[in-house]
Amino acid sequence: MGMESLPNILTAQHIADYLGISRRRVYELMQISEEAGGIRCFSIGLSKRVDKEDFFQWIEMKKNLK
């Protein structure tokens, strides 16, 4: 799965598939504050969603922490 094939608004499942981690872990990352390394997300009812651009910025931030 490449960056181009992802929709503009991502679900936890999209992120889990992309990163090769569990959906549960993605939800855990969504609950952590951004300052503490969590993924920026927003709610639609009870569902959590992530803007594709925010997700890839989060990845870049993680890569730069090395």
Backbone bond lengths (Angstrom), bond angles and torsions (degrees), N, CA, C in turn:
res aa  C-N    CA-C-N  psi(-1)  N-CA   C-N-CA  omega(-1)  CA-C   N-CA-C  phi
1 M - - - 1.456 - - 1.529 107.62 -
2 G 1.319 115.78 122.62 1.450 120.77 179.33 1.514 112.30 -101.74
3 M 1.324 114.84 166.15 1.462 121.49 -179.70 1.528 111.59 -56.49
4 E 1.320 116.35 -39.62 1.465 120.92 -176.64 1.518 112.63 -67.03
5 S 1.323 116.43 -28.01 1.466 119.51 -176.46 1.529 112.98 -82.50
6 L 1.336 117.29 -10.31 1.464 120.26 179.57 1.522 111.13 -78.74
7 P 1.329 117.73 145.33 1.463 120.02 175.30 1.537 110.35 -71.52
8 N 1.315 117.52 167.60 1.465 121.66 -178.95 1.518 112.72 -69.10
9 I 1.311 117.34 -28.74 1.461 122.91 177.09 1.524 107.17 -115.31
10 L 1.342 115.85 121.82 1.460 121.50 -172.36 1.518 112.38 -103.27
11 T 1.309 115.75 144.96 1.456 122.59 171.76 1.527 108.01 -95.70
12 A 1.306 116.29 169.42 1.464 121.03 175.36 1.527 110.28 -59.45
13 Q 1.316 117.41 -35.59 1.467 120.69 -179.99 1.525 111.11 -66.03
14 H 1.338 117.79 -41.68 1.466 120.34 176.48 1.525 110.13 -56.90
15 I 1.332 115.80 -47.99 1.462 121.18 -177.33 1.527 110.49 -65.47
16 A 1.324 116.72 -43.20 1.466 120.70 179.09 1.528 110.68 -59.87
17 D 1.320 116.71 -45.47 1.466 120.81 179.63 1.525 110.86 -63.72
18 Y 1.318 117.18 -42.02 1.464 121.94 -178.19 1.519 111.14 -65.21
19 L 1.341 116.69 -44.58 1.464 121.36 -176.60 1.525 113.53 -86.83
20 G 1.328 116.83 -15.05 1.457 120.20 -178.22 1.521 111.98 72.04
21 I 1.335 116.12 35.93 1.459 122.02 177.31 1.526 108.31 -123.49
22 S 1.321 116.19 173.67 1.465 119.13 -178.74 1.527 111.20 -76.68
23 R 1.304 115.27 153.75 1.467 121.15 175.80 1.524 110.20 -62.50
24 R 1.317 116.32 -36.32 1.465 120.90 177.85 1.525 110.86 -59.36
25 R 1.330 117.01 -43.22 1.471 120.71 178.97 1.523 110.61 -64.28
26 V 1.325 117.33 -37.32 1.463 120.63 177.35 1.525 109.43 -61.63
27 Y 1.328 117.95 -45.67 1.466 120.38 178.09 1.526 111.20 -61.15
28 E 1.329 116.85 -37.08 1.465 119.78 176.23 1.526 110.38 -62.09
29 L 1.330 117.47 -43.59 1.461 121.55 178.25 1.523 111.97 -64.50
30 M 1.325 116.73 -31.34 1.465 120.42 178.00 1.530 111.55 -71.30
31 Q 1.326 117.57 -24.97 1.461 121.24 -178.66 1.527 112.48 -84.33
32 I 1.332 116.97 -18.30 1.463 121.18 179.43 1.527 108.17 -80.11
33 S 1.336 117.08 142.60 1.461 120.17 178.08 1.530 109.60 -63.75
34 E 1.316 115.60 153.17 1.463 120.36 179.33 1.521 110.99 -59.60
35 E 1.323 116.60 -38.69 1.458 121.48 -179.21 1.527 111.79 -62.20
36 A 1.321 116.08 -28.54 1.467 121.43 -179.85 1.526 111.95 -93.50
37 G 1.340 117.90 6.15 1.456 121.20 176.54 1.511 115.67 103.62
38 G 1.334 117.18 8.17 1.458 120.76 179.83 1.518 113.01 -78.55
39 I 1.309 114.95 167.21 1.466 122.14 179.27 1.528 109.03 -88.96
40 R 1.326 116.71 129.35 1.467 121.11 176.09 1.526 109.04 -66.02
41 C 1.320 116.01 128.73 1.462 120.24 -179.44 1.517 109.56 -143.79
42 F 1.320 115.18 172.43 1.460 121.97 175.83 1.519 108.23 -139.97
43 S 1.318 114.96 160.17 1.468 120.60 -177.50 1.514 111.16 -104.06
44 I 1.310 114.45 142.89 1.460 123.07 168.36 1.518 103.64 -126.37
45 G 1.316 115.47 99.00 1.460 119.71 -172.14 1.508 108.39 65.01
46 L 1.311 117.85 -125.27 1.461 122.13 178.34 1.525 112.64 -92.23
47 S 1.324 116.26 -4.40 1.462 121.01 -177.64 1.519 111.09 -89.09
48 K 1.324 115.93 144.54 1.460 122.66 174.80 1.524 108.47 -103.28
49 R 1.314 115.45 139.43 1.459 121.83 177.86 1.523 109.55 -134.88
50 V 1.334 115.66 156.44 1.458 121.99 -179.09 1.525 108.23 -130.75
51 D 1.331 115.18 133.22 1.460 120.43 174.34 1.532 107.69 -69.60
52 K 1.315 116.93 133.50 1.469 122.10 -177.28 1.530 111.28 -55.48
53 E 1.313 117.08 -42.40 1.465 120.99 179.89 1.531 110.97 -62.95
54 D 1.330 117.21 -42.98 1.471 121.13 177.25 1.526 111.02 -61.39
55 F 1.320 116.68 -39.98 1.457 120.98 -179.77 1.529 111.17 -62.00
56 F 1.321 117.25 -46.03 1.455 119.28 -178.80 1.525 112.03 -73.27
57 Q 1.322 118.08 -27.19 1.469 120.28 171.34 1.529 109.74 -66.28
58 W 1.328 117.03 -39.47 1.463 121.90 177.75 1.530 110.02 -61.62
59 I 1.317 116.88 -43.22 1.465 120.56 178.03 1.530 109.84 -60.59
60 E 1.326 117.42 -46.29 1.466 120.55 179.55 1.524 111.27 -60.94
61 M 1.316 117.05 -40.27 1.460 121.21 178.25 1.531 109.56 -61.44
62 K 1.330 116.85 -44.42 1.463 121.23 178.99 1.528 110.96 -62.19
63 K 1.310 117.61 -39.44 1.456 121.59 -179.89 1.525 110.58 -67.39
64 N 1.308 117.94 -32.36 1.463 121.80 -177.39 1.519 113.32 -81.94
65 L 1.333 118.48 -7.20 1.455 121.63 179.91 1.527 112.58 -80.02
66 K 1.295 117.22 -6.86 1.468 121.11 -177.17 1.512 112.01 -58.98
